[in-house]
């Protein structure tokens, strides 16, 4: 993949997002993982066998995804050079989520602006796993900002980085790791053993992108707000609170965003009616408000543009 192709793929994502009517690699991965989850559980009964199966799944699916993507693009190039390039661009665009993140924020913010909290709760339920039926306006805003901050890393910056390093096949392999983690990389009783390897591999492949995302968010905030104090506060909260999150990666961009916006993130969430307390990031900040969602989304777009510039620069330099 050339720098120009990467730039075009990013532009396609920014303009079109992921049209719901078209096949999408991540949805295909999800169906495959669901099928494999069911098959593994009919064969593996012990904790040890589930852990071994999980290791095979965590390693096997990304490798198979990479190989399949590489073969498809290579065969298309053999048929016609332009076809291989077009396919590479199209597949690359599916690994990016800038437009989808923006649209999700608008889907939550629009009903809030109209005073329809019930509709806003329904919209935020599409992007978070926590219970949303009883969320206040502030809690809806907090959930949305947290999702935007976390997704900057795994939905935009990480795919861009892997596109720059290994083209569409490597970015698709990354999305396979990320999808495995989101579906089975949980610490609950059902997935403690089967999902262990997927969760650890996801931590590994997101380690650099999460920290790079912090830098790009801070730069993006500076470009958008023209306020040096926001950058300083974001860096300060990132350094102090970034490691408090249970995830070794998610807390970094979330803490930075909390500092940039001057709000509190984290705290108590409910999952299936059970309260889970998360460390508070930016404890000295105020409660989140709907206007914070919009600014977070704008900063996310700025960070994404900077990420594209960086990724294209890597392609042209390497």
N, C-alpha and C positions, 0 to 999 in steps of 0.2 A: 504494500500500500504506500502510495506516494503522499507527500505533504498536501498536494492539491486535492487528492481523493479524500484525505481526512477532513480537509476544510469543507469540501462539498457535503460529506456525510454529516458533519456538524450542522451545516446550514439546513439540510433536509430535516434533521431532527428539530431544529429550532422553528422551522416553518410548519412542518406537518405533524411532528410528534409520532405517535404510533396509532395509525388508523385502526379502529376496532374491527373492521370487517376483513382485514388482511391477516394471513397466518403470521405468527410471531414466534421466533426461536425460543424465547423465554417461556411462553405458554406451552410450547412443545416439550421443553425441558420439564416443566411442572407436571405434565401428564405422564411423562416417562418416570419421574421420581415417585409419583403416586403409585404407579403400577409396580415399580421395583420395591417400594416399601411394603406393599401387600404381598408380593412374591417372597421377599426375604422372611417375612413373619410366618409364612406357612412352612418354611424350612428350618429356620433358626429358632431355637427355644431357649438356650442358655444365654446368660449375659456375655460370656466370652465369645460365643458364635455371633451374637449380634454386633459386638464391637469389631470383630474381624470383618464381618459383612459390611459394616459401616466404613471401615478403612478402604475396602475394595471399592465401595460405591463412591467415596470421596475422591479417590484417585482415578477410578475408571471412567466416570461420566465426563469430567473435564477433558481427559485425554481423548476419549472418543469424540467429544464435541470439537476439539481442536482438529483432529484428523479429518473428520467429516467436512468441516468448514474449508480446510485447506484443499481437500480433494475436489470438492464442488467448484471452488474458485479456479483451481488449476485446470480442470476439465473444461470449464467455460472459456478460459483463456486460450486453450488449444483449439476450441471451436472458432472463436473470434476474440481478438484482443479487447475490443470495446465491451464485449459481453462480460468477460472476466472482471474488467474494471467496474462496470455497472453493478455487477453482483457483489463485488467487494464493498463498494460504496453503500449499497442497499443494506447488506448485512451489518456493516459498521454502524449505520444510523440506528439500527434496532437496539444496539447496546447502550445508547445514550438516552437520557431521560430529562433533559432540561425543559422541553416543552411540556411534557407530562406533569412535571413538578409544578410548573407555572399554572397549568390548567387546574390541577388539584387545589391549589391555593385559591384561585378564583372561584372554584366550585364551593368552597367553604366561606369565602369572604362575601360573595354576592348575597346569599341569604341572610348573613349577619347584618349587612348594611340595610337590608329590607326589614330587619326585625324578626326574621323567621329562624329562631334558635333551633327548632326541631329539624328543619331542613339542613341547617349547618351541622348538627350532630350526625345526621345521616351521611352527609358528605365527608366529614372527618372520619367516619367509621370505615370508609373505603381505603384509607391510607394508614390507619393505626390498628393495633391488635387489642387495645384496651377497651373496656366497656365505655360506651359513649352516651347511653340513654339519659344519664343524670348530669352530664357535664354542664357547667356554667359557661357563660360567654368567654370568660377569662381562661377557663380550662380548655375550651375548644381552640382558642388562640394559642395557648401553650403547646397543645398536642400538635398543631399544625407547624409551628415554628420548629419544634423538636424534629419533626419528620423532614422538614426542608433542610435543616442543618446536617442531619445524619445522611440524608440522601445526596447531598452535594458530593460527598465522598464516594459512596458505592454506586450512585446513579449517574455521575458525570465525570468526576476527576479520575477515578480508578479506570473506567473504561477508556477514557482518553489516553491515559498513560500506557495501558496495554495495547491500544491501537497503535501508538507511536512505536512501541517496542516490537510488536509481533503482528501487526495488522488485524484484520477482522477475525481470523481463527483464534488468536490469543485472547482477544476481547470477548469472544463467545465462550471460550473456556473459562475465563474469569466469571462471566455471567452464570455459567453452570455451577461454579463454586458458590457464588452468592445466592443462587436459587436453592441449592442444597441446604445452605445454612438457614435461609428463611423458612424452609419447609420442615426440615428435620433437625436442625442444629439447636434444639431446645434443651433446657436442663430439667424438664419434667420427667416423670417416671417412664413415659412411653418412649422417649427418645434419648434418655441419658446415655445409653450404650450405642445404639445405632447411629445417633447423630453426633457423637463425640468428635470423630475425626473431621466431619464436615465443618463443625464449629471452629475447631482449631485451625484448619486450613484457611477458612475465611478470615480468621484473625491475622494469619500470616500475610495473605495476599493484600489485605487492606491496611497493613501497618504503615507503609510509606504514603499511600494515597490519602489516608486520614490526616496525616500531619501536613502534607502538601496542601490539602484542602483548607487547613487553618490559615496558612500563609495567603492563599488566594482569596479567602473570605475577608481577611484583614485588608488586603490591597483593594479588593472590590468595594468594601465599605468606605475606604478612603476616597476612591474615585467617585462614588455615588454621593456621599454625604459631605465631602470636603471638610470633615471634622477630624482632626488629628486625635482628639480626646477619645473618640470611639475606637480608633485603632489601639491606642494605649490601653484602654479598658478591656478590649477584647483579648489582647495579649496577656494582660495581667490575670484575668479570670481563667484563660486557657492554661496558663502555667500553674495556677493555684488549684483549680478544680477539675482540670481535664482528666486526671487519673482517678477521680472519685467514682466515675461511672463503672458499672459491672463489666462493660465491654472495654477491652484495651484500646479500642479505636473510636467508637461512637461518641464517647464523652469529649473527645478533643474538639471537633467542630461544633458540638452543642455548647460547650463551655465558651468557645470563642464567640459564637452567636449571642449567647446570653450577655456577655460583656459588651459586645458591639451595640446591642439594643438597649442595654441597661435594665434587663428584666431577669426574673428568676425562672429557671427551667428545672425539670426534675420534680421530685416530691412524691406524693402518694398517687398511684394509679390503681384501678380495679380491673382484674382479669377474671371473668366468670364469677363475679361477685366477691372475689377474694382480694383484699387490699395488699398491695406490694409497695413498700417504701423504697424510693430511690434517693440517693444523695441529691441535695439541692445544689444546682450550679448557679453561681451568681447570687448568693443568698442576700446580698445587700440591695439587690435590684427590686424594682416594683413588679406587680403582677402583669402578666401579658395582656395585651389589648389587641383588638382586631387590626388596628393600624400597624402593629408589629409584624403581622403576617405579610402584609404588602411590602414593607421595607425588607423583610427577610427574603422574600421572593425576588425583589429587584437586586439585592446584593448577591443572591444565588446566581442570577443571570450574569451579573458582572464577573463573578468568580468563574463561571463557565466559559465566558469569552476569553478571559485570561488563561484558562486551562487549555482552550483550543489553540491560542497563540503559542503557549509553551509546547504543546504536543506537536504542532506543525514545525516549530523550531527544532525540536528533537529530530524529527524526520529529515529535515533539510541539513542538519549538522552531522548526523550519523551516516 
